[in-house]
């Protein structure tokens, strides 16, 4: 059995190239649709390089997410904390809370790399493989829990059960927009559809926030 505990097979650029290629292939074909051999062949590296830097395919996926979400989560956290009023009895504005959490992901999609990562996030979030879900959810959990807490404070008229259902709609909308997979365009061919990556973050986000804020502020279902 070969040993991979050796000196680095190449410079740091090798690691970056593997991450870049893996991210692109995973975004196009899904995590389980791509083998390590395909990644190494496309990146022009040998298997030893992958094992040296990431050990496993799961380790490679984790490295991609950890590299991409750090700055976005830091922005989300700062924006969410800024939504909290000084008066503990006051309600944070629902629309501002939504924008604090959703906005950074929408803005990320304006670059080619960001749009690719958004597609990867959406694909991996519905992967049946629990290992994949644990990686994807795990890197977002801390700031996502803060979002839920701040949103609950902004929506005191909603029970926990009602908030749960509406949060499913929020996350579903967010992941669909970030995936930008063209499903609605297929169902409405008479509309000239502009991809989210080209529509502009401000317009896309404003329309999305109008819809979601109205849904969260609506009275509880009977």
N, C-alpha and C positions, 0 to 999 in steps of 0.2 A: 504494500500500500504506500503510495507516495506521501511524503511529508510536505506540508505547505508552510511550516514554521521556518522560513528562511528570510534572507534579506529582501527588501522591497524589490519587486520585479522591474520597477521603472520609477519614474518621478511621480510627483503628485498629479501631474496632468493625466496619467493613466487612470487614476481613481476618478477624476472628473469626467473623463471620456466614457468610462463604464457607466457612471451615474446618468450622464446625458443620453446615451444610447438606450439604456434600460428604461428610462422614463418615457422616451419616445415610443419604444416598442410596447411597453405596458399600456400606454395611453391608446395605442392603435388596436391592440389585439387582446387586451385584458391580461391580468397577472398570470392566470393559468394557461393562457394561450401562447406563452413565450417560454422557451427553455433557456437555461444558462448557456448552452452551446450556441444558440442563436445569438444571444447577447455578445458572447466573446467573439464570434465570427464577425458580427457587424462592427464591433468596436475595434477589431484587429488586435486583440490581446489573447493570451492563453488562459486556460482555466485556473492556473496557479495564481494569477493576478486577482481574480474574483475571490478566491478562497483567502488570499492574504489580506485583502482590504475588508471583505464583508463576511467571510466564512460560509454563508449560506445565501440562497435566493431570498429568504425572508429578511436576512440582514441587509441585503441590497435594497429591498423595498423600504425598509425602515430608514436607511440612510437617505434615500430620496426624499421622504416625507420630513425627516428632521432638518434637512438642508433647506427645504422650501417654506416650511410653515413658521419658522422662528420669528422672522420679522413681521409676518402677518399677525401672528398671535400677540406679539408685543403691541402692535398698533390697536388691535381689538381691545386688549385689556385696558390700555390708556383711555380709549374712547368710551368704553363702558364705565370706567370709574369717573370719567368727567360727566356722565349722565346723572350721577347720584347727587340729589339735592343735599345741601347742608342740613336742612331740617329733616330729621328722620321720619317725620309724619307726612312729608310731601311725596307726591308721586313723580317718578321720572317720566318724561314724555315718551310715549310708546314709539313714535316714529323715530326719535333720536336713538332709542335703545336698539331698534332694528337696524338702523343705519350703521351704528357702531360695530355691530357684529357682521352684517352682510356686506357692507361697503368695501372693506379691504379685499374680500374675495372677488368681488365684481371688478374692482380696479386692477387686481392682479391679472385678470383675463385680457387686459388691453395689450399686453406683450405676447409675442408668439410663444415664448417659454411658459409664461403664466397661463395662457389659454390651454396649453398642453397639460400643465399640471392640474388645472381645473377639471379637464376631462378625465385625467387619471383618478382624481379624488372621487369624482362621481361614479366612475366604473367600480373602483375598489369598495365604495360604500355599500354596494349591493352584491358584492362577491359572497357566495355561500361559504367560502373557506373562513372559519372563525379566526384563524391566524392572521389573515389579511385584514379582517375587520378590526381585530385587536390593535394592529399596528396603526391603521388609519384613524380609528376613534381615539386611541391612546394619546397621540400627539396633539389632539384638539381638546381633550376632556377638560382640562383645568379651566381654560378660558370659556369653553361651552357651558360649563356648570355656572360660571359667573354670569354669563348671559341669561341663563334660565332664572337665576336668583333675582337679577335686576329686572327682568321682564315680569316676573311674578309680582314684584313690588309695584311695577307700573300698571298692573292689571288686577287690582284687588277685587274687582267684580267677578273674577273667574275663579271657580273652584279648581283644585288641583287636577281633577279629572278633566274639566273643560279646558284648562290650560294645556294639558297633555295632548288632547286632540288637535288643538290649534297649533301647537308647536310642531306636530307632524306635518301640518300644511306648510308651515314656515320652512322647515328643513327640506320638504319635498320641492317647494318652489325654488329654494336656493340652489339645490343640487341640479335641478333641471336646467336652470339658467346657466349655471357654471358649466354643465356638460355641453350645452348648445348643440344638441344632437339632431335638430331639424325635424322632430316628430310633428310639431304643430304645423310647420310649413308643408309637410306632406298632406296633412288633413285639410289645409286651407290654401290650395295652390293658386287661388285667385289673388292672394295677397303677396305683394313683393316683400319677401322676408329679408331682413338684413341681419347677418350673424351678430351675436352679442359682441364679439371681438371687434366689430366694425361700427356698431351702432353708437358707441360712446358710453363710457361708464356712467356719466351723469344722467343721461336720458334713461338708460336701462334701469339704473338704481331708483330714479324718481318714480317711474311707473310701477316698479315692483313694491316700493315702500307705500305708495298710495293704496295699493290693493291689500297688502298684508296688514298695514296699520288699521284699515277699516275693518278687516276681519277680526283682529284682536280686540278692538274697541267695541265691537257689536255686543249687545246684551247676551247673557248666557242662553243657550238653547233650552227650550222648555222640555 
